[in-house]
Structures are given as structure tokens and as C-alpha cells.
Amino acid sequence: MNPRSSKTIVVNGITLDFAAGILRDSQGKDVVLRSQAFAVLEYLTRHAGRVVTKDELMQAIWPGIAVTDDSLVQCIGDIRRALRDKNQTVLKVVPKRGYRLAIDAAEWPIEPTGRSRSAAIIALAIALFAAGLLWGFNHRADESGAGAVLPSVAVLPFGMIGGDADQQRLADGLTEDIITDLARFPEFRVIASNTTAAYKEKTSNTKEVGAALNAAFIVEGSIQRQADRVRITAQLVESATGKHIWSDRWDRPENDFFAIQTEIAEQVSNRLGGGAGLIQEAGRREAHRKPPANLNAYELYLLGTERLERVNRDDLEEATRLLTRSLELDPSLARAWIELSHAHKVLAGFGVEPLRNQKLAADAAMRAVTLDPGDAEAHVVRAITLAESG
């Protein structure tokens, strides 16, 4: 989600005008913020509500440039001062993980110019609420449905090393929580737990499991109890090659199994999912290795989103081309329609055929909602195009 597409947002009483590149307080006075800090704020706003890692921010704001952690820390401090966020309730540090910008749905977007604008904002709030309900009932841990071009992820039951009943409950709960958390991400499909449960307490070859479940990626792990501590390991494997893409280990006191379960599940899902997550990164690497003529719809979508993140005219036009080509191959790919809507809206913001691009953005947003009513972001882009059309 690019904040320029909504022009202005109010955060903690401060108006963020991304089109103009300025901040204003409640009295309309400019709030000073250095350009690098503004870029960090813009990126965090685009990804509001989820944890953004330090590495992701470094790569997005200073690509190919060696900078120290102090540069980012200074930007975070500047942003907090600009947003009057002394208590860190808006820009939050998630220990050992990164930063999360907490923005209420009511703050997206604002454009106080008439009744139709207000009605559209109300529609946005209703749409977000409805999307949330649909999300809970329909989305997304299953083996079927639209969007078969998207990769599938199978989370195998976590194994136990010399466990007891408590450890078994932790293993089962952690597996279920990771499946549930990963199902929040619309960029891939997650195999349902009643299917992967067949692999509990079995030694399985990831290539065979991937072939049997039609899963491109396998998440597996183990739990071991030692004295008064619990050690948890998790890894992501590319099933076709058996290549280990990522692994991590956590050592925690055993005094609160539920807290451990929640923490680890959230860390795993945030590392794997999202536009900067490992699953999409792996897909982009594979797409870059292929000749353009051999790219499928999903790979073109991944390359398009990569270009879209760079937010300059040349890359936006290339993103539009790649996403359009993706949809020519698979018109049912709702995520590509969402990103195509973003691309057209930002191009309009840059003054490139604004009327034409605004219409194309609205059309793409409408297609996304029609194709996938359970995708919350589809409702957001649709509501924003309605708000801006007056």
C-alpha cells in the first residue's frame, strides 16, 4: 500500500501529506522532518500494522549503500518527535524484530472536501469491517479455490525431542498458530492443518511431502525441553530442491508455554509472509533467473511488485507493464489487480495522464474486490479510489 495513493493521512494529530512531501500539525504549521526520516516514515506507513525489520528498512531506504544502525535509529527518533509520539504508542519497537507503525483504520485516508468524500471514508470503514469478517470465515488455509497460480506452503507438525504432555500441547499449538498466522497473507496459499496432520511423528522427505501436497515450500521444526527451558527450531525448505531457505532457533524459559507459542508463531509468520517475506523473495530470485518469455503469471506479479516498491516513474511504468502481462496470463489473480491499482494511482500522482490512470486504478481495484472479497487490501484500494473520485 503506497501512502501517496491516499494523499494525506492523520497520525496522532499530525497530517502526513505524501503527495507534497510535508507534515503539518493541527494548527496547519509545517513540522520539520529530514528527507531520510520522511522516507522511513513513508515506508512504515505503506506497511502500517505489520512488523518491518531493520534489514528491510535498510534495503528500502538505503539500497546498495553501507550505513550504520545509527542512521536508522536517528530517523526513528526524528519520526517520533515529529509525530509527538513520546510514549511510543504510534511507532512501536518490537524487540529483536523491528518496528511497527500503529495506524487506526479511521485515519486512512483523509480528504476533508465535501459530503461525497466523507461518505467514501465511511464506506472505507464499513468495507474494512466487512472484509475483516469475511477474512475470519473464508481466508485462507485450504487446499482449493481461486488463485491456483499462487505458491502453496505446508506447515508440518512440529516434532518433539523427548517430550511430555505439556511439550506435546506446545508443539500442536505452535503448529496450528503458525498455520493460522500465515493464512493472513494473501500472497500464497496455506495447506490446511487437517491435511498436514497426517505427517505427525513421521520422518518425511520434504521433496516427497511437497509433491504429495502440491506445496512449493515446507515449514518444519522441533521442540526440545531441557531442565527449565524450551528450545524451538524452525526452518523453511523449498520442496522441489530440498534447499534450506531459512532457519532459526529460540531458547525460552518454560514458565509460560502460551506466551512462547504466540511469540514464535508471530515471528515465523512475519519472517515468511508479506511483500518482503522470504517466500516472495524466493519467488523473485527464481523469476530473475528465467528468460522473460518463460515467466508465469505469478512470477510476473512478483517482479511487478518489486518495481512498484521503488516509487519512481520509470519503475512504476515497468511495474504496470509486468502486472498487466501477469493479468493477461491469469486474469483471476486478485493480488495483481491490487498492485496494478496502486501503480496507476501513483503514476497519476506523478502527473502521468492523471485522469486515465485514476480510472484504470479504480477499475483494477473493482476487479480485485470482485475476484477476492476476502482480501482486506482489495477493499482498501477500492474505498480510496471511491474517495478520490468524489
N, C-alpha and C positions, 0 to 999 in steps of 0.2 A: 504494500500500500504506500503510495507516494503522497506526502502531505501537500505537494504543490497542486494535486488534483482537487483538493478541497479549499485551497487558497488560504483560509485562516482557521485557526484553532485557538480556543481559550484554554490555557492550562494554569491552574492556581491563580486565576485573575489576570494573567499576562496573556495578551494576544500575540500569537505567533503567526506572522504573515510571511509564508514561504514564497509566495509569488514576488513580493517586494524585497524579501531578504532582511526583514526588520522585526523587532519585538516592540510592543507598546504596553505601558501599564494601564490601569483602569482610568487614569486621567488623560489618556491619549499621548503621553510623553514617551519618547523613544527610550528603550532600555538597551544599553551598550552591551554587545557580545561580540567577541572576536570571531573572525571568519571560520577558523578551525573549530571553535566551540559551537558555532552555529551549525556547521556541517555535522558534528556529532549529534547535536540535538535533532536535526532533521532526520538523521538515520534512525535514532532511537524512537522518534515519533512514528516513522514509517513502520517500525516493528513494535509499536506500543503493545504492552500486555504480555510479551514474552521475554525471556532472558536472552540478552545479547552478550556474547562472550567478548572478553578483551581482544582475543585474536581476530574475531570477526570485525570488531570496530577498527582495529589497526589496519586490516586489509582493505576495509571500505573507505576509510578516510585518508590513509597514507599508503596507497598501493605501491609496492616496489621501493618504498623509502624506509630506511632504518631510523626509527625514532624510539626514544626510551619510554618506559611506562609513565615517567613524569609528565610527558606531553599529554597523555590521556587523562591522568589524574587532575592536571591543571584545568583541562577542558571541562571535566565533570564538576569541579569546584566552581568554575565560571558559570556553568549552566544552573547550578543550584542557587547561586547568588542572584542570577537574572530572574529565576522563577520564584524567588522568595521562599525557597524550599529548605529552610533552616533545619526542620525536623526530619528531613529526608523521607517525606511521605509521598512525594511525586517521583523523584528519581531515586530508586532504591538499589542498594548494593546487595547482591545475592552472594554470600560468602563462597569463595573458591570457584565461582561460576561466572559472574559478570554483573551486568546492570539491567534493570527493568524499569521502564517508564510506565507509571500507572496513570492511565487516562480514562475517565469515565466515558461511557457511550454518549452521554448528554453533551460532552464537549466536542464531539465530531459531527459535522463541521459547523461553523457559524458563518452566517452571511446575512446580517440583520437588515434586509432591504425589502420589506413588504410581506403581505399575507401569504403569497404563494411560497415564498422562501420559508416562512415559519411552518407552513403546512408540510413542506417537504422534510423539514427537520423532525417534525412529529412522526411523519411516515418512516423516517430512518429509525427512530427509537422503536416503533412498533415492529418494523422489519427485523431489527436486531433481536427483539424479544421472541418473535415468531421463529426466527432462524435458530435461536438457542433451543427452543422446544423441539423443533424438527431434528436438530443435531442430536439431542438426547435420545430420541426414539429411533432415528434412522441411521445414524452415522457411527462407525463405518467399518467395524470389524466383521467382515463377512467374506464369503468366497465368490460372490456373484455380483451382478448388477452392471451399471454403465461404467464406461471408462476402463475397459479391459486393457487399454494400451498402458495404463499406469503399472509400475512395478509392484509386486506383492512382497510383504515382509511376514515371515513366520517367527513367532517368539516361542521357542521350545521351553517346556517346563524346566525350571532351574533344578539342577541336581544337588544332592546333599552328600556331604562327605562326613560319614559317621554321625548322622543326625538323630534327633529325638523328635517328639511330637511338636514341641514349640518350633523347632527348626523346620519341620515339615510345613507347618502353618505359614511360617515366614516365606518359605520357598513358593508355596502355592499362591499366597497373597501377592508376592512381588511379581510373579509371572503375570497374574491377572491384571495388576495395576499397570505394568508396562504395556500390555496389550491395549488397555483402556486409554492410557495416555497417548500412545502412538496413533490410536484411531482418531484423535483430534485433528491430525494433519491430513489435509485433503490431497496431498501430492503423491500419495501411494495408498495401496490397499493393505489391510492387515488381516491375516488369516485368523478366523475365529478360534477361541480357546478350546471349544469342544472338538475341533479338528486336531489341533496340536497336542491335546491331552493324550493322544494315543502313543506319543513318544516319551511319556513319563517313565523314568527309571530304565530307559533303554539307551544303549550305546549306539548312536546313529551317525552315519556318514552324511556330512552336510550336502554333498552333491546328490546323494540319493534322496534325502529329505526334500531338497529343493525341487528335484524332478517330480517327486510324488505329489507335492503340494502346489506345484507351479509357482514357487516362491523364488524371487531373484535374490533375496537376502534372508539370512538366518541370524536371529539373535539367540544366544545361548549363554548360560552362566552356571555358577555353582555357589553354594553356601557352606561354610565350614565354621563350626563353633569351637573356640579354644579358650578354656577357662571362662573368664567373664567377658569375652569379646567375640564378635562375629565378623568373619571375613567373607566378603561378597565379591565375586568376579563376574564380569560380563564382557561379551565380545560380539562384534558384528562381522559376519562372514559372507562373502559373495559366493553364492551356492554353485554357480557354474564352474568357477575356477578353484574354489576352496581357499581363496585368498582372504587373509585376515585384514579387514579394513581398519578396525579399531578395537581396542580392548582397554579395560580399566579395572581398578581394584579399590575396594573400600574396607577399612578396618574401623569398626564402631563398637562402643560398649553395648552389651546386650540388654541393658536395662529397659529399653523401650522398642520392642520389635515393630510396633505400628509406625513409629516415627522413622525408623530405619527404612521400612518398606516404602513409605511415602517419599522420603528424600531420594532414595536410589532410583525409584521408578521415574521421578521427575527429571533427575539428572540424565538418565539414559534416553528418555524420550526427547528432551531438549537438544541433546547432542546429535541425535539421529535425524530428527524431523525438521521441517521448515526449509525456507529457501536457501539458507546457508548450512543446512544439516548435512551429515555425512552421506546420506542416501542420495540426495540430489547432487552432491559433489562427485560421487562415484559415477553417476549417470552422465554428468558433464564431461568428466575425463574420458569416458568411453566414446561420447559423441565427438569430441575433438580428434579422436584417433581415426574416425571414419571419413571416407570421401563424402562430400556433400550429397552426392546423388544417392548414397546408401542410407541416409538418415531417416529414421521413422518419425512419426508424429510427436511422440513423447520426447525424443532427443532434440528435435527442432524447438519444442516448447522450452526445454531446459536451456538451450543456447539463447533463445529469445529472452528469457528471464535474466540471464547473465548480462546481456547487453542492456536491458532495461535498468538494472541497478546502477549503471554508470552515469545516467542522467545528463547526457549531452546530446545535441541534435543528431549528430551522425550515428551514434549508437542507438538512439531511440528510433531512427528511421530503419536501421538494420534490425532492431528488435521487432518492429512492425512487420517487416518482410518475413522474418523467421516464423513469427507467430501466425501470420496469415498462411504461410506454407504448411505449417503444422495443422491448421484447421482445414486446409484443402484435403489433407490426407485423412483426418479424423474430425469431422465437424461436431462430434459429440463430446470433445474434450473440453469440459467446462472451465477447467483451470486456465487453459489457453485463452478462452474468451475473456476471463477476468483480467489477465495480464495485457491482452490486446486493448481492453478498455483503458487501463492505466496508461499504456503507451500513447494512445490517441489523445487522451486528456492532457498529458504533459506536453506533447507536441503543440496542442492548441495553446497551452500556457506559454510556450516559446514563440507564439505568433505565427506558427506554420499553419496556414489555411484554417484559422480557428473555427469557423462555422462548420466546415466539413469535418474536421477532426472531432469536434464536440458531438456532432451527430453520430459519427462512427463509434465514439466511446459509449454513447447511450445505447446504440444498437447492440454492441458487444456485451454490455452489462445485462441487457434484457435477455440475450441468448443464454448467458451464464446462469441467471436465475431460473429460466425455464428448464435448462438441462439438469441443474442440480439445486433444487430448493433447499437442500440441507447444508449448503456451503454458506457460512455466515458472511464471508467476504464478498460473495456474489451479491448479497442483499445490500451490503455497504456501498459497493460501487454503483449499484442501481439507484440507491437513495441519493447519493451525491450527484449523479447526473440529473436526476429529477430536480434536486435543489438548485442546481446551477442553470437549468433550463428555464426556471421561473414558472 
